[in-house]
């Protein structure tokens, strides 16, 4: 019967077998033999530590090839096992992986062969079964005649018993003891060339190079304090003149001719220039190959000038000792291209850079200047300060333009805060919720809930009677004159900017005799007539104008419910007639709505408790759920994965803050501070997780609309990646599918739970 026992795993047809297919099977065997003599590539899974290449029975595969090139990206050495372990083969194997890691070729428990990145080795598989070994076939190579057409690198001893005929140069780093040297080309010596002569106070001995008309000299001096070296040159028709002297203390004296200059590497070749200090071997380094200058380092950081320190000392100091009234020192960033500039030209950029956790360099902050108007006489410029936000570089934080000063020009979820002496949030712009607070970091939080004002003003802590908004008149008002007013204008109304409502405060009497006041409410009716609709007078009376009316439809104490009656209903019913109901004891309902409920949020979320040790979870991050149903940021502890909500329209499970606050009239701030501290401590144990709807997600790497988002291990943590065609196992872990891209560059997905 047919078997696959030979080293090429070819089908060996038994006697009388393969009737009608013998020719086809023979052709397949011939093709596989040809493949065994060919070149093949095989990819290794990213960052894998082990990999198996199997020579398949009777079918094509990369491991069958005589020359195998392994590719992929590695972060550590990878052991590659060639199976089965009964194969006896000769292979040329190339380490074509990226990541600068070795690959180790194995066939079992026997010896292995290590191949450095980029190298090719010839290996022999002995096929001995469980103890099979891999042998470096060229470990002991004997060659009668070896011709090398390019560089030859010898990492061990080189012993030559015959002649060496060199047509090029020879570089000897050790000691060469030669009787007679006949050099037709370049002579390079890393050790000393010794010229012995008599010592004296004048020129003792030297090396003279005679070019018939001009003489160059390399001379040594025996001075009273030690020896010195001098270099002389002789111009055409002139006399030999000292140009360079190395003094006994190591000092260097350069004496150019009149109009000349000292030049290092005038031939502009790939040669470095390096100056050491007492503690740094690269205090000054001119990188000749990259046209860069380094100070304090040999590492090229990609700039024309690279300055590096090993501590937190100042890298660059500009000091002016001028005693006049100028403001020096000065630092100019100048763009002078030699042509007519254009509006929008970048004049200079300062970047602040650091690695992330993947050791990828990022621009964390930058300062950039541009031209706005380059017209002579009307020049305008712009300065912008930007930082990286949620992985997006170049997010504008402050923009100083010709016509305006803008904070958060990219319109991302960033807050703006100004502190005073006693308040950390004297001015607070809530970037995520488009609100402004004065004296508060929660400008949209009040007794009525969120959504009741773009501007929120809070009184000082412990000062319940302190005015939150104070409109102050000029102090000279007489009776019935306006002290202050708030107007509400609608740009879309007839006559753009028309006032549709307003609140005014008037003096009721002459301020000198009685500081009484009147509060007036004005609206614009449907006919466009703006007038007073209600007045609260100094004596406490409330009056309404003839064209106004006072109406309340509030119902209360109805089966422990509170409702606002529908004006179009003649009877009151919690379930059917209310616009809003709360706390029905009979139905257990809290809110009934007969129409549509609109919300500015984008998803449904629920509070979930965090596992011990779980850190801060950013909006849009993918996080795991452990076996206890708690959130975890450790990949190995997760049995499922979810996304933190960014802007939920509804949040369930809000039971974590189970402690009632102090009495609202309580003026003792200590009790309130204690309650806030306990509440914030509980808040840190939970987070809002999107269970349905659309939600932005923080992606590592590239993505396309339509890709599936699933988690991958990131160290011990979790990162989200995108893939168009995930495996079934990856799909089971998916948290959603990308529908579109947010303005901040993040994708948003339709949430997939479980």
C-alpha positions as CSV (number, residue, x, y, z in Angstrom):
1,X,0.0,0.0,0.0
2,X,1.1,3.7,-0.6
3,X,3.3,5.3,2.1
4,X,5.0,8.6,2.9
5,X,8.2,7.5,4.6
6,X,10.9,9.0,2.5
7,X,12.7,12.2,3.4
8,X,10.8,14.2,0.8
9,X,7.4,12.8,2.0
10,X,6.5,11.7,-1.5
11,X,3.8,9.2,-2.1
12,X,5.4,5.7,-2.7
13,X,2.8,3.8,-4.8
14,X,2.4,0.2,-3.8
15,X,2.3,-2.6,-6.3
16,X,-1.0,-2.7,-8.2
17,X,-2.2,0.6,-6.7
18,X,-3.3,3.9,-8.2
19,X,-5.0,2.5,-11.2
20,X,-6.0,5.3,-13.5
21,X,-4.2,7.9,-11.3
22,X,-0.6,6.6,-11.4
23,X,0.5,9.2,-13.9
24,X,-1.1,12.1,-12.0
25,X,0.4,11.0,-8.7
26,X,3.8,10.5,-10.3
27,X,3.6,14.0,-11.8
28,X,2.8,15.4,-8.3
29,X,5.8,13.5,-6.9
30,X,8.0,15.1,-9.6
31,X,6.6,18.5,-8.9
32,X,7.3,18.0,-5.2
33,X,10.9,16.9,-6.0
34,X,11.3,20.2,-8.0
35,X,9.9,22.2,-5.0
36,X,12.4,20.5,-2.7
37,X,15.2,22.0,-4.9
38,X,13.7,25.4,-4.9
39,X,13.3,28.6,-2.8
40,X,10.4,29.0,-0.3
41,X,9.3,31.5,2.3
42,X,7.4,30.9,5.5
43,X,6.0,33.6,7.8
44,X,6.2,33.4,11.6
45,X,3.3,34.6,13.7
46,X,4.2,38.1,15.1
47,X,6.2,37.9,18.3
48,X,6.0,34.1,18.5
49,X,8.5,32.3,20.7
50,X,8.1,28.9,18.9
51,X,7.1,27.8,15.4
52,X,6.8,24.5,13.6
53,X,7.5,23.9,9.9
54,X,6.2,20.5,8.8
55,X,7.0,18.7,5.5
56,X,3.6,17.6,4.5
57,X,2.8,14.2,3.1
58,X,2.4,14.4,-0.7
59,X,1.5,18.1,-0.8
60,X,3.2,21.4,-1.3
61,X,4.6,23.4,1.7
62,X,7.5,25.9,2.3
63,X,9.4,23.5,4.6
64,X,10.0,21.2,1.6
65,X,12.2,23.8,-0.1
66,X,16.0,23.4,0.0
67,X,16.2,27.2,0.6
68,X,13.8,28.4,3.3
69,X,13.5,32.1,4.2
70,X,11.6,32.8,7.4
71,X,9.8,36.2,7.7
72,X,7.7,38.0,10.3
73,X,8.3,40.3,13.2
74,X,9.8,39.0,16.5
75,X,10.4,40.6,19.9
76,X,12.4,37.6,21.2
77,X,14.3,34.6,19.9
78,X,12.1,32.0,18.2
79,X,12.7,28.3,18.1
80,X,11.6,26.7,14.8
81,X,11.1,22.9,14.8
82,X,11.2,21.2,11.4
83,X,9.0,18.1,11.5
84,X,8.8,15.3,11.3
85,X,11.9,14.4,13.3
86,X,12.7,11.5,11.0
87,X,13.6,13.7,8.1
88,X,17.3,13.7,7.0
89,X,17.7,16.8,4.9
90,X,20.1,19.6,3.8
91,X,18.7,23.1,4.0
92,X,19.8,26.7,3.2
93,X,18.0,28.7,5.9
94,X,17.8,32.6,5.9
95,X,16.7,34.6,8.9
96,X,14.6,37.2,7.1
97,X,12.6,38.3,10.2
98,X,12.5,41.9,11.5
99,X,13.0,42.9,15.1
100,X,16.7,42.0,15.3
101,X,16.1,38.5,16.9
102,X,17.7,35.1,16.4
103,X,15.9,32.1,15.1
104,X,16.9,28.6,16.4
105,X,16.5,25.6,14.1
106,X,15.6,22.4,15.9
107,X,14.4,18.9,15.1
108,X,13.9,17.5,18.5
109,X,15.9,17.2,21.7
110,X,19.3,17.1,20.1
111,X,21.6,19.9,19.1
112,X,20.3,23.1,17.5
113,X,21.7,25.8,15.2
114,X,21.2,29.5,15.9
115,X,20.9,31.9,12.9
116,X,21.3,35.7,13.6
117,X,19.0,38.2,11.9
118,X,19.9,38.7,8.2
119,X,22.3,35.7,8.1
120,X,22.0,32.5,6.0
121,X,23.3,29.1,7.2
122,X,23.5,25.6,5.6
123,X,22.2,23.1,8.1
124,X,21.9,19.3,8.1
125,X,19.0,17.5,9.8
126,X,20.1,14.0,10.9
127,X,16.5,12.7,11.2
128,X,17.3,10.5,14.3
129,X,13.8,10.7,15.7
130,X,13.1,12.0,19.2
131,X,16.8,12.9,19.7
132,X,17.2,14.4,16.2
133,X,19.9,17.0,15.9
134,X,20.5,20.0,13.6
135,X,24.1,20.5,12.5
136,X,25.9,23.6,11.0
137,X,27.1,22.0,7.7
138,X,29.8,24.7,7.2
139,X,31.1,24.6,10.8
140,X,34.3,22.8,9.6
141,X,34.7,23.7,6.0
142,X,37.8,22.8,4.1
143,X,38.3,24.7,0.8
144,X,41.3,24.3,-1.6
145,X,40.8,27.6,-3.4
146,X,38.5,30.3,-2.0
147,X,37.6,33.3,-4.1
148,X,35.8,36.2,-2.3
149,X,34.6,38.9,-4.7
150,X,33.5,41.3,-1.9
151,X,34.3,41.8,1.8
152,X,35.7,38.9,3.9
153,X,35.1,39.0,7.6
154,X,37.1,36.6,9.8
155,X,36.0,36.5,13.4
156,X,38.7,34.0,14.5
157,X,42.3,33.4,13.6
158,X,43.5,33.5,9.9
159,X,46.4,31.3,9.1
160,X,48.0,31.5,5.6
161,X,50.8,29.1,4.7
162,X,51.3,30.5,1.2
163,X,51.7,33.9,-0.4
164,X,49.3,36.8,0.0
165,X,49.0,39.1,-3.1
166,X,47.1,42.3,-2.3
167,X,46.2,44.7,-5.1
168,X,44.4,47.0,-2.6
169,X,45.2,48.3,0.9
170,X,46.1,46.4,4.0
171,X,45.0,47.5,7.5
172,X,47.0,46.0,10.4
173,X,45.5,46.6,13.8
174,X,48.2,44.6,15.6
175,X,51.9,44.3,15.2
176,X,53.6,43.5,11.9
177,X,57.3,42.5,11.9
178,X,58.5,42.9,8.3
179,X,62.0,42.8,6.9
180,X,61.3,44.4,3.6
181,X,58.1,46.3,2.7
182,X,57.2,47.2,-0.8
183,X,53.9,49.1,-0.9
184,X,52.4,50.1,-4.2
185,X,49.2,51.4,-2.7
186,X,48.0,52.8,0.6
187,X,49.8,51.9,3.9
188,X,47.5,51.9,6.9
189,X,48.7,51.1,10.4
190,X,46.6,51.0,13.6
191,X,49.8,50.5,15.7
192,X,52.9,52.6,15.9
193,X,55.3,53.5,13.0
194,X,58.5,54.2,14.9
195,X,61.3,56.5,13.7
196,X,64.2,56.4,16.1
197,X,66.5,59.4,16.2
198,X,68.7,61.5,18.6
199,X,66.9,63.6,21.2
200,X,67.6,67.3,21.6
201,X,66.1,70.7,22.4
202,X,65.6,71.4,18.7
203,X,64.0,69.4,16.0
204,X,65.1,65.8,16.5
205,X,63.6,63.6,13.9
206,X,60.7,63.7,11.5
207,X,58.9,62.5,8.5
208,X,59.5,64.5,5.3
209,X,57.5,64.2,2.1
210,X,59.2,65.8,-0.8
211,X,57.1,66.7,-3.8
212,X,60.1,68.1,-5.7
213,X,58.9,71.7,-5.5
214,X,57.2,71.7,-2.1
215,X,58.1,70.0,1.1
216,X,55.7,68.8,3.8
217,X,57.2,67.9,7.2
218,X,56.0,66.0,10.3
219,X,58.4,66.8,13.1
220,X,58.8,66.0,16.8
221,X,60.2,68.4,19.4
222,X,61.9,67.7,22.7
223,X,60.9,70.6,25.0
224,X,61.8,71.2,28.6
225,X,58.4,69.9,29.8
226,X,58.0,67.0,27.4
227,X,57.6,66.1,23.7
228,X,55.6,68.0,21.1
229,X,54.5,67.3,17.5
230,X,54.4,69.9,14.7
231,X,53.2,69.8,11.2
232,X,54.7,72.1,8.5
233,X,53.6,72.9,5.0
234,X,55.4,74.9,2.3
235,X,53.4,76.9,-0.3
236,X,54.6,77.1,-3.8
237,X,57.6,79.5,-3.8
238,X,57.4,80.0,-0.1
239,X,59.1,78.7,3.0
240,X,58.1,75.8,5.2
241,X,55.8,77.1,7.9
242,X,54.3,75.5,11.0
243,X,50.5,75.1,10.8
244,X,49.5,72.6,13.5
245,X,51.2,71.8,16.9
246,X,50.2,69.3,19.5
247,X,51.6,70.4,22.8
248,X,52.9,68.3,25.6
249,X,49.7,68.8,27.6
250,X,47.5,67.8,24.7
251,X,46.6,71.3,23.6
252,X,46.1,71.8,19.9
253,X,47.4,75.0,18.2
254,X,46.3,75.7,14.6
255,X,47.9,78.5,12.7
256,X,46.3,79.1,9.3
257,X,47.9,81.3,6.7
258,X,46.5,84.8,6.2
259,X,43.0,84.5,4.8
260,X,42.9,80.7,5.5
261,X,40.9,78.7,8.0
262,X,41.0,75.4,9.9
263,X,38.9,72.7,8.2
264,X,38.2,69.2,9.3
265,X,37.1,66.7,6.6
266,X,37.4,69.2,3.7
267,X,36.8,66.3,1.3
268,X,33.2,66.0,2.6
269,X,33.4,62.2,3.2
270,X,31.6,60.0,5.7
271,X,34.0,60.7,8.6
272,X,33.1,61.7,12.1
273,X,34.8,64.3,14.3
274,X,34.7,63.7,18.0
275,X,35.8,65.6,21.1
276,X,35.8,64.0,24.6
277,X,35.3,65.7,27.9
278,X,36.3,64.4,31.3
279,X,33.1,62.4,31.7
280,X,31.7,62.0,28.2
281,X,33.4,60.3,25.2
282,X,31.1,62.2,22.8
283,X,31.0,65.7,24.3
284,X,31.1,67.0,20.7
285,X,30.5,64.7,17.7
286,X,30.2,65.8,14.1
287,X,28.4,62.9,12.3
288,X,30.0,63.1,8.9
289,X,27.7,60.5,7.3
290,X,24.4,62.1,8.4
291,X,25.5,65.8,8.4
292,X,24.5,66.2,12.0
293,X,26.2,67.6,15.1
294,X,25.8,65.8,18.5
295,X,26.6,67.2,21.9
296,X,26.9,64.7,24.7
297,X,25.9,61.6,22.7
298,X,26.8,59.4,19.8
299,X,23.1,58.7,19.1
300,X,21.6,60.4,16.1
301,X,18.1,61.6,17.2
302,X,17.3,62.8,13.7
303,X,18.1,66.5,14.1
304,X,20.9,68.7,12.6
305,X,21.9,69.5,16.2
306,X,21.3,66.8,18.9
307,X,21.9,67.6,22.5
308,X,21.7,64.9,25.2
309,X,22.3,64.8,29.0
310,X,22.2,61.9,31.4
311,X,20.5,63.9,34.2
312,X,18.1,66.8,34.6
313,X,20.6,69.5,34.1
314,X,20.0,72.4,31.7
315,X,20.7,71.4,28.1
316,X,21.0,74.9,26.6
317,X,21.7,78.1,28.4
318,X,21.8,81.5,26.7
319,X,23.5,84.2,28.9
320,X,24.0,87.8,28.2
321,X,26.4,89.9,30.3
322,X,25.4,93.2,28.5
323,X,24.7,95.9,31.0
324,X,22.7,98.2,28.8
325,X,18.9,98.4,28.6
326,X,18.4,95.8,25.9
327,X,16.5,92.5,26.8
328,X,19.1,90.0,25.7
329,X,19.9,87.2,25.3
330,X,17.9,86.6,22.1
331,X,16.9,83.4,20.3
332,X,15.8,83.8,16.7
333,X,14.0,81.1,14.7
334,X,14.3,82.5,11.2
335,X,13.0,81.3,7.9
336,X,14.8,82.9,5.0
337,X,14.1,80.8,1.9
338,X,15.4,83.4,-0.6
339,X,12.1,83.7,-2.4
340,X,8.8,85.5,-1.9
341,X,7.0,83.9,1.1
342,X,3.3,82.8,1.1
343,X,0.5,83.1,3.6
344,X,0.4,80.1,5.9
345,X,4.2,79.4,5.7
346,X,5.5,77.5,8.8
347,X,8.3,79.7,10.3
348,X,9.4,77.4,13.1
349,X,8.3,74.5,15.3
350,X,9.4,73.4,18.8
351,X,8.4,69.8,19.6
352,X,8.4,68.0,22.9
353,X,8.9,64.2,22.3
354,X,8.9,61.0,24.4
355,X,8.3,57.3,24.0
356,X,5.0,55.6,24.7
357,X,4.6,52.2,26.4
358,X,5.4,50.5,23.0
359,X,8.6,52.5,22.9
360,X,7.3,54.4,19.9
361,X,8.4,58.0,19.8
362,X,5.5,60.5,19.9
363,X,5.2,64.3,19.7
364,X,3.5,65.0,23.1
365,X,3.5,68.8,22.7
366,X,4.5,71.4,20.2
367,X,4.8,75.2,19.6
368,X,4.4,76.3,16.0
369,X,4.4,79.7,14.3
370,X,3.0,80.5,10.8
371,X,2.6,83.5,8.6
372,X,-1.0,84.7,8.2
373,X,-0.4,87.7,6.0
374,X,3.0,88.4,4.4
375,X,1.9,91.6,2.6
376,X,4.4,94.4,3.3
377,X,2.9,96.8,5.8
378,X,0.0,94.5,7.0
379,X,2.0,91.5,8.2
380,X,0.1,89.1,10.5
381,X,1.4,86.0,12.3
382,X,0.1,83.1,14.3
383,X,1.4,81.1,17.3
384,X,-0.1,77.7,18.2
385,X,0.5,75.5,21.2
386,X,-0.6,71.9,20.7
387,X,-0.4,68.5,22.6
388,X,-1.3,64.9,21.9
389,X,-4.8,64.0,23.2
390,X,-6.0,60.4,23.3
391,X,-3.3,59.3,20.9
392,X,-3.9,62.1,18.4
393,X,-0.9,64.4,17.9
394,X,-1.2,68.1,17.1
395,X,-4.4,68.8,19.1
396,X,-4.6,72.6,19.4
397,X,-4.7,73.9,23.0
398,X,-4.0,77.6,22.5
399,X,-4.1,79.6,19.2
400,X,-3.0,83.2,18.9
401,X,-4.1,84.4,15.5
402,X,-4.2,87.8,13.9
403,X,-7.9,88.3,14.6
404,X,-8.5,86.1,17.7
405,X,-7.1,84.0,20.5
406,X,-8.6,80.5,20.6
407,X,-8.4,77.8,23.2
408,X,-9.2,74.2,22.0
409,X,-9.4,75.1,18.3
410,X,-9.9,71.4,17.4
411,X,-13.1,71.2,19.4
412,X,-12.2,68.0,21.4
413,X,-13.3,67.0,24.9
414,X,-10.8,69.3,26.8
415,X,-11.6,71.5,29.8
416,X,-10.3,75.0,30.4
417,X,-9.8,76.2,33.9
418,X,-8.7,79.4,35.7
419,X,-7.9,79.4,39.4
420,X,-8.3,82.3,41.8
421,X,-6.8,82.6,45.2
422,X,-9.6,80.6,46.9
423,X,-11.3,78.6,44.1
424,X,-9.7,76.0,41.8
425,X,-12.5,76.5,39.2
426,X,-13.0,80.3,39.2
427,X,-13.6,80.0,35.4
428,X,-14.3,76.5,34.1
429,X,-15.1,75.5,30.5
430,X,-16.5,72.0,30.3
431,X,-15.2,70.9,26.9
432,X,-17.1,67.6,26.8
433,X,-20.5,69.1,27.6
434,X,-20.2,72.6,26.1
435,X,-20.8,74.4,29.3
436,X,-19.2,77.2,31.2
437,X,-18.9,77.3,35.0
438,X,-17.9,80.2,37.3
439,X,-16.8,78.9,40.7
440,X,-17.7,75.3,39.8
441,X,-16.3,72.3,37.8
442,X,-19.8,71.0,37.2
443,X,-21.6,73.9,35.6
444,X,-24.5,71.7,34.4
445,X,-25.2,70.1,37.8
446,X,-28.1,71.6,39.8
447,X,-31.2,70.6,41.6
448,X,-33.0,70.1,38.2
449,X,-30.4,67.8,36.8
450,X,-28.3,68.2,33.7
451,X,-29.2,70.3,30.6
452,X,-30.5,73.4,32.3
453,X,-27.9,75.9,31.3
454,X,-24.8,76.6,29.2
455,X,-23.5,78.8,32.1
456,X,-23.3,77.6,35.7
457,X,-22.4,79.8,38.6
458,X,-21.7,78.5,42.1
459,X,-21.4,80.4,45.3
460,X,-18.3,80.3,47.4
461,X,-18.0,77.3,49.8
462,X,-19.7,78.1,53.1
463,X,-21.2,81.3,51.8
464,X,-24.7,80.4,51.0
465,X,-25.9,84.0,50.8
466,X,-23.1,85.2,48.5
467,X,-24.3,86.5,45.2
468,X,-23.6,84.2,42.3
469,X,-24.2,86.8,39.6
470,X,-24.0,90.5,40.6
471,X,-25.3,93.2,38.2
472,X,-24.2,96.6,39.7
473,X,-25.6,99.9,38.7
474,X,-23.6,103.2,38.7
475,X,-24.9,104.3,42.1
476,X,-26.7,107.4,40.7
477,X,-30.0,105.8,39.8
478,X,-33.3,107.5,40.7
479,X,-36.8,106.0,41.0
480,X,-38.0,103.8,38.1
481,X,-34.6,103.6,36.4
482,X,-33.0,100.4,35.3
483,X,-30.2,98.9,37.5
484,X,-29.5,95.8,35.5
485,X,-31.1,93.5,32.9
486,X,-30.7,90.1,31.2
487,X,-32.0,89.8,27.6
488,X,-32.6,86.7,25.5
489,X,-32.1,87.3,21.8
490,X,-32.9,84.9,18.9
491,X,-30.9,85.5,15.7
492,X,-33.5,83.5,13.7
493,X,-36.3,85.8,14.8
494,X,-37.8,88.4,12.5
495,X,-35.2,91.1,12.4
496,X,-32.0,89.2,13.2
497,X,-31.0,89.4,16.9
498,X,-34.5,90.4,18.0
499,X,-35.0,90.3,21.8
500,X,-37.7,87.7,22.6
501,X,-37.5,87.8,26.4
502,X,-35.8,89.7,29.2
503,X,-35.6,90.3,32.9
504,X,-35.0,93.8,34.3
505,X,-34.4,95.2,37.8
506,X,-35.5,98.8,38.4
507,X,-35.3,101.1,41.3
508,X,-38.7,101.4,42.9
509,X,-37.9,104.6,44.7
510,X,-35.2,107.2,44.9
511,X,-32.1,105.4,46.1
512,X,-31.2,108.2,48.4
513,X,-34.3,107.7,50.5
514,X,-35.3,104.0,50.0
515,X,-33.3,101.3,48.1
516,X,-36.4,99.4,47.1
517,X,-36.5,97.3,43.9
518,X,-38.8,96.0,41.2
519,X,-38.2,92.8,39.1
520,X,-39.8,92.9,35.6
521,X,-40.3,90.0,33.2
522,X,-40.7,90.9,29.5
523,X,-41.5,88.7,26.5
524,X,-42.2,89.2,22.8
525,X,-45.6,88.0,21.7
526,X,-46.5,86.3,18.4
527,X,-47.3,89.7,16.9
528,X,-43.8,91.0,17.5
529,X,-44.7,93.3,20.4
530,X,-42.1,93.3,23.2
531,X,-43.6,94.2,26.6
532,X,-43.9,93.5,30.3
533,X,-45.7,90.3,31.2
534,X,-45.1,90.0,34.9
535,X,-43.8,92.3,37.7
536,X,-42.6,91.5,41.2
537,X,-42.7,94.8,43.3
538,X,-40.9,95.9,46.4
539,X,-43.8,95.1,48.6
540,X,-43.9,91.4,47.4
541,X,-46.9,91.7,45.1
542,X,-46.9,90.0,41.7
543,X,-48.8,91.3,38.8
544,X,-49.4,90.1,35.2
545,X,-50.0,92.3,32.2
546,X,-53.3,92.2,30.4
547,X,-51.9,90.1,27.5
548,X,-50.3,87.6,29.9
549,X,-51.8,84.8,32.0
550,X,-50.8,82.7,34.9
551,X,-51.5,78.9,34.6
552,X,-50.4,75.9,36.6
553,X,-51.4,72.4,35.9
554,X,-49.3,70.8,38.6
555,X,-50.9,67.7,40.3
556,X,-49.5,66.4,43.5
557,X,-50.2,63.7,46.2
558,X,-51.7,61.3,43.7
559,X,-50.9,57.8,44.8
560,X,-47.4,59.0,45.8
561,X,-46.8,60.4,42.4
562,X,-45.9,63.8,41.0
563,X,-47.1,64.8,37.6
564,X,-47.5,67.7,35.2
565,X,-51.0,67.5,33.6
566,X,-51.4,67.4,29.9
567,X,-53.3,70.6,29.1
568,X,-55.2,68.8,26.3
569,X,-56.6,66.2,28.7
570,X,-59.8,66.8,30.6
571,X,-59.0,64.3,33.3
572,X,-55.9,63.4,35.3
573,X,-54.3,60.0,35.0
574,X,-50.7,59.1,35.9
575,X,-50.4,56.5,33.1
576,X,-52.1,58.4,30.3
577,X,-52.6,62.1,31.0
578,X,-49.2,63.1,32.4
579,X,-46.4,64.7,30.5
580,X,-44.1,63.6,33.3
581,X,-44.8,61.3,36.3
582,X,-42.5,60.0,39.0
583,X,-42.8,57.4,41.7
584,X,-46.0,55.6,41.0
585,X,-46.6,53.1,43.8
586,X,-49.3,51.2,42.0
587,X,-47.3,50.4,38.8
588,X,-43.7,50.6,40.1
589,X,-43.0,53.0,37.2
590,X,-40.8,56.1,37.7
591,X,-41.3,57.8,34.4
592,X,-44.0,57.4,31.8
593,X,-43.7,59.1,28.4
594,X,-46.5,59.0,25.9
595,X,-44.2,60.4,23.1
596,X,-40.6,60.2,22.0
597,X,-37.8,60.9,24.5
598,X,-34.8,62.6,22.8
599,X,-31.4,62.5,24.3
600,X,-28.1,64.0,23.2
601,X,-26.2,60.9,24.2
602,X,-25.3,58.1,21.8
603,X,-25.5,54.8,23.7
604,X,-27.1,52.9,26.6
605,X,-24.7,52.3,29.4
606,X,-24.7,50.6,32.8
607,X,-22.5,51.0,35.9
608,X,-20.2,48.0,36.5
609,X,-18.0,47.4,39.5
610,X,-14.2,47.3,39.0
611,X,-12.0,44.4,40.2
612,X,-9.4,45.1,42.8
613,X,-6.3,46.7,41.2
614,X,-8.2,47.9,38.0
615,X,-6.8,51.3,37.2
616,X,-8.4,54.3,35.4
617,X,-10.3,53.5,32.3
618,X,-10.4,56.2,29.6
619,X,-13.5,56.9,27.5
620,X,-13.4,54.6,24.5
621,X,-11.0,52.1,26.0
622,X,-11.6,48.3,25.6
623,X,-11.6,46.6,29.1
624,X,-12.2,43.0,30.2
625,X,-14.8,41.4,32.4
626,X,-13.6,38.8,34.8
627,X,-15.3,35.6,36.1
628,X,-16.9,37.7,38.9
629,X,-18.5,40.1,36.5
630,X,-16.2,42.9,37.4
631,X,-14.1,45.2,35.1
632,X,-10.4,44.3,34.7
633,X,-7.5,45.8,32.8
634,X,-5.6,42.6,32.9
635,X,-6.0,40.6,29.6
636,X,-5.4,37.2,31.2
637,X,-8.2,37.8,33.8
638,X,-10.8,38.6,31.2
639,X,-13.5,36.2,30.0
640,X,-15.3,38.9,27.9
641,X,-14.6,42.4,26.7
642,X,-16.6,45.7,26.6
643,X,-16.1,49.4,25.8
644,X,-16.2,52.3,28.2
645,X,-19.1,54.7,27.3
646,X,-18.1,58.2,26.1
647,X,-21.5,60.0,25.9
648,X,-24.3,57.8,27.1
649,X,-27.9,58.8,26.7
650,X,-29.1,56.5,29.5
651,X,-27.1,55.0,32.4
652,X,-28.5,52.0,34.3
653,X,-27.3,50.4,37.5
654,X,-26.8,53.7,39.3
655,X,-27.0,52.2,42.8
656,X,-23.4,52.6,43.9
657,X,-24.0,56.0,45.7
658,X,-26.3,54.6,48.3
659,X,-25.7,57.2,50.9
660,X,-28.2,60.2,51.1
661,X,-26.5,63.6,51.2
662,X,-26.8,66.0,54.1
663,X,-29.7,68.3,54.5
664,X,-29.6,70.9,51.7
665,X,-29.9,73.7,54.2
666,X,-26.9,72.3,56.2
667,X,-24.3,75.1,56.4
668,X,-21.6,73.0,58.1
669,X,-19.2,72.3,55.2
670,X,-17.4,69.6,57.2
671,X,-20.4,67.3,56.9
672,X,-20.7,68.1,53.2
673,X,-17.0,67.6,52.5
674,X,-17.0,64.2,54.3
675,X,-20.1,63.1,52.3
676,X,-18.4,64.2,49.0
677,X,-15.2,62.4,49.9
678,X,-17.1,59.1,50.7
679,X,-19.1,59.4,47.5
680,X,-16.0,60.0,45.3
681,X,-14.4,57.0,46.9
682,X,-17.3,54.8,45.9
683,X,-17.3,56.4,42.4
684,X,-13.8,55.2,41.8
685,X,-15.0,51.5,42.3
686,X,-17.4,51.7,39.3
687,X,-17.4,52.8,35.6
688,X,-19.9,53.3,32.9
689,X,-19.9,50.6,30.2
690,X,-21.7,50.8,26.8
691,X,-24.2,48.0,26.4
692,X,-25.9,49.2,23.2
693,X,-25.7,51.8,20.6
694,X,-22.8,53.7,19.0
695,X,-19.6,54.5,20.9
696,X,-16.1,55.7,20.0
697,X,-13.3,53.3,20.6
698,X,-9.5,53.9,21.1
699,X,-7.8,51.9,18.4
700,X,-4.1,50.9,18.3
701,X,-2.9,50.8,14.7
702,X,-4.7,51.4,11.5
703,X,-8.4,50.7,10.7
704,X,-11.0,50.9,8.0
705,X,-14.8,51.4,8.1
706,X,-16.3,47.9,8.2
707,X,-13.5,46.4,10.3
708,X,-14.2,44.4,13.4
709,X,-12.8,45.6,16.7
710,X,-11.4,43.0,19.0
711,X,-8.9,43.0,22.0
712,X,-5.3,41.9,22.0
713,X,-2.9,41.6,24.9
714,X,-0.7,44.6,25.5
715,X,2.0,43.6,27.9
716,X,-0.3,42.4,30.7
717,X,-2.9,44.9,29.7
718,X,-5.5,45.2,26.9
719,X,-5.5,47.1,23.6
720,X,-8.1,47.4,20.8
721,X,-7.2,46.5,17.2
722,X,-9.1,46.4,14.0
723,X,-9.3,43.7,11.4
724,X,-11.5,43.3,8.3
725,X,-11.6,39.4,8.4
726,X,-11.0,38.2,12.0
727,X,-10.7,34.5,12.8
728,X,-13.7,32.8,14.5
729,X,-11.9,33.0,17.8
730,X,-11.1,36.7,17.3
731,X,-14.7,37.3,16.2
732,X,-16.0,35.8,19.5
733,X,-14.0,38.4,21.4
734,X,-15.2,41.3,19.1
735,X,-16.7,44.4,20.9
736,X,-18.2,45.9,17.7
737,X,-18.0,46.8,14.0
738,X,-16.7,50.1,12.8
739,X,-19.4,52.2,11.1
740,X,-17.6,55.6,10.6
741,X,-14.8,57.8,11.9
742,X,-15.2,60.5,14.5
743,X,-13.9,64.1,13.9
744,X,-11.1,63.3,16.4
745,X,-9.9,60.4,14.2
746,X,-11.3,57.6,16.3
747,X,-13.7,55.1,14.9
748,X,-17.1,54.6,16.4
749,X,-18.7,51.1,16.4
750,X,-22.0,49.5,16.9
751,X,-21.5,47.9,20.3
752,X,-21.4,44.1,20.5
753,X,-21.8,42.6,24.0
754,X,-21.0,39.0,25.1
